Amino acid sequence: MTDQKSSPAVVKVSGSLLDEPDALADLWPEVRVLHGEAPVVLVHGGGAQMTALANRLGHTPERVQGRRVTGDLDLEIAQWTMGGALNTKLVSQAQQHDLRAIGLSGADAELIQVSKRPPWTINGHTVDFGWVGDIETIHSDMLEGLLTQSLVPVVAPLGIDDDGQIYNVNADTVACALAEALAAETLFFVTGAGAVRRDADDPSSRLDTCDTATAQRGVADGWIEGGMRVKVETALSALAGAVGDVHICGPDDLLSRSEATEVVVREA
C-alpha cells in the first residue's frame, strides 16, 4: 500500500467518453476534488477509437461478449490509440486541471504481467482472442511510488508477458486488478449511461444498486450484456477481493453518486 493519507481510488473511464469534450469537462473537476481526498489512478479504455481507426484502415474488428478479438493489426491499433494518442491526451488534460499526471501502460516496469488467453468455447464455438492477455500478476510498486509523489498515473490497458510480447487487455479488468492490488477504497466505472439500466434507452430504469442475483438475472434476460456485463462481473470480482466500494457512474457523478449504480455482493 501507499503512504498516502487514505486508500486510493481507481477511476476507469470508458473510451466512448474520450471523444466527448463535455463529458471530459465534467470529469476533470470531479477527479481533482477526489484527488484532494485520496490518491487517484485513472485507467482508460479506447475501444471506440480503435474501431474508428480500424475502419479508416478498412479493417472490421471482432467482438465476443463485449471483449475484443485482437489480431496482429488490432494490436498495433491498440498501441497507436490507447498507448499513444489517448494516453497523452488525458495526461495533457489533467495538467490543464492542475493535476500532475504521468502516462504509462501495463508494459511499463512489468506493471501488468499477462499470459496469452487460451481459446474459449462460447455457445458451442471455439474463439481464439489472438493477442489478448489474461492478467497473471500486478507489480504495483511503481504505482505506489508515483502515488506517494501526488502524481496521477494514467494507465493504458496493455500488458506484457515473460517474453516481452505486448497484449491488449480489457480495460475494465485492468481497473479491477489495479484496484485489488492497491486495496482501493473505491473503484469507479465511468460510462456514458452513468448507471446500470434495465432498459439501456430509458434513464428511469436505472438501478440504485446491483447485487449478484440481479446481475445474474440481467445477464440471463439479456439486459446486462456486452461491455456492461464485463463491468458488472469485474465489479463483483473486485468486491470479493480487497476493494471497498464499486460504482458505475457518469463523468459528473464521482462525488455525489446521486445517479450512479452501486454494485454490491448482496442486498442488505
N, C-alpha and C positions, 0 to 999 in steps of 0.2 A: 504493500500500500504506500501511498504518498505521505509526505509530512505536512500536507496542507491542513487547513483548519477543519475540513469536513470531507466526507467521501465525494468522489467525483460524480458528475452527471455525464452520461453519454447521449449525444443528440444525433440521431440518424435522419438525414434529410433526403427525401425521395428525389431522384433525378428529374421527375416530371416538374418539380418546382424550380429547377435551376435556370430555366429559360423564362421565368415569370418575374419581372422586376418588382412588381407589387408584393409578391409573396416574400421575396428576399428582403425587401424594405421593411416588411413586418417582422421577419425572423431576427435580424441582427440586433435590434434593440432588446428583444427578449433574451437573446444569448448573452448580451452584455450585462444585463441585470443578473442573470443566472450565474455568470462568471464572477460577479462580485460576491456571491454567496458560497460558491464551491468551484473547484477546478472543473473544466469542461473539455471533453473530447468530442469532436464533430466528425461523423462518418457520412460520406455522401455516396449516393448511387450515381447512375448515369445511363440507365437503360434507354431512355428516350433519345438521348444524344447519340448513343451508339447506333440505335436503329436509324436515326436520321442520316448519319454518316454512311452507314451500310447501304441505305437506299441511294445515296449520291454515287456510291461506287457500283451500283447495280447488283447488290447482294441482299438477299432476303434472310434475316435472322430467323432461327427456330427457337421456340419456347415450349417447355413441357411443365405443366402445373406451376406456372409463374417463374420458372427457372430457365435461364438462357443456355442453349447449347452453344459451345464455343469452339469453333474450328480455328484453323490457322489464321485466316483473315479476321475472324471475330476477335481473336486475342490481340492482334495488332490494333484493331479499332479500340478495344478496351484500354490499351496502353495509351493511345493517342488522346482519347477523350477523358477517361477518368484519371489516369496517371499524369496527364498533361494539362489540357485546356481547362477542364472543370476544376481541378485541384488548385491551380494557380489563380483562377478567377475567384474562388472562395477565399483564398488567403489574401488577395488584394482587397476584397470587400470587407473582410474582417478588420484590416488596417484602417479602412475608411471609417470604421465604427470604434476606433480606439481600442482594438483588441490586437495583441501581439500574437499572430498565428504563424504556424510553421506547417508546410505541406509535406506529406510523406505518403508512401504506400506500404502495404504489408510486406513488401520485399525489403524495405529498409531495415537494417540490423536484424533481419530474420524476425520481424515483428509478428508476422502471421506465417507460421510454418504449416505447410499443407502436404497432402498426398493427392494423387490423381483420383478423381471419383471413379469407382468401378461402374460398369453398366448397371442400370436399374431396370427392373421389369415393371412396367406400368400398363395396366389394362391389357395384359397379355402380350405386350410388345417390349422388346429389349431396346433400351435407349442408351446410347453412348453419348455422354455430355461433352466429350472432347477435352479441351484444356480448361476444365472446371475443377477447382481444388476443394477438397474437404479439409477442414481445419483439424490439425493434429495438436499443435502447441501454440500458445501465445507467449512471446517473450516480452513481458510488459515493462521491463526495467527501463528501457529507453523512454517510454511514455511517462513513467513515473518521474524520471529525471526532468523531462520537459515541463510537467505539471508543477514541480516544485519551483520552477522559474516563472510561474504565472503565464506560461505560453498556452495557446490553444492549438493542440495538434489537429490538423485536418487530414483525415485518413482516407485514401483511395482504396477500394476493396480489391486489391491484388495480393496474391500470396506467392510463396516461393517454396520449392521442395529441396531435398538434400542435395540434388544435382544442380541446383541453380535455375531450374526451369520455372518460368513465371506462369501463374494461373489466374484466371478470373474466379472471383469468389463472390457469392451472393452478399450484397451489402447489408441486408438485414441480419444475416448470420454473423457477419463480421462485427456488427454493432453489439449483438448479443454476446459474442465471445469476448470482446474487449470489456464489456460491462461486467461480465463474470470475473475476468482476470483482475480487474481493478476493484472488485467488490463495490460497484457503483451504487449510490443511494437511489438514483433514478435513471431509467432508460426511456428516452423519448423516441417514438417513430413519428416523424413529421411528414404529413401527407396532404394532398390537395383536399381530400374528403374531410380530413380532420377528425375522423372517428370511424368506428365500425358501424355500418348501417345494415339493416335487414333488407333495404332496397337501396342500391347504390345511387339511384337518381332522386331519392327522397330524403332530404336532410332531417325531416321529422321522425324518421325511422332509426335515428341514432341511438346506440346503446350507451347508457351511463357506465355500465360495467360489462365485461365479457369474461365469464368463467370457463373452466374446462368443458363442462357439459354443454354450455351454449355454443362454444367453439365447435365441438363435435357435431352438434345438430346443424350448425350453419354450414359446415363442410358437407355433411350428408345431404342437406337440402339444396345446396348449390349457391347460397347467398354469401358464403365466405369462400372465395376462390382466388386463384391467381396470386398476385402479389400480396393481397390482404391475407390470404391463407398463410403465406410464408411468415408475415409479420406476427400474426396471432400465435402460430405454432412456435416461433422463436421466442416470443414474449413469454409464453408458458414455460419454455425451457429455461429462460433466464431466471424466472421466479423460483424454479426448482433448485437453482444454484444460489449464488451469493448476492443477487440483485434485490434491492429493496422494493421498488415500485416500477411499474411499466405503464406508460400512457401512449395512446395513439391520438395525436392532436394536430391542429393546424399550426401554421407558422407564427400566428399571433396569439397562441394559447399555451405557450410553455409555462407561463407563470400562473395564470388563473385556472387553467384547465377546465373552464366552465362548459366548454362544448366538446371536451375530449371523452374518449372511452378509456377507462382504467381496466387493464387486463388483470384478472385475479385468478388464483388457482381454483377457488370455490367461493360461492356466495356465502356471506355471513348468515 
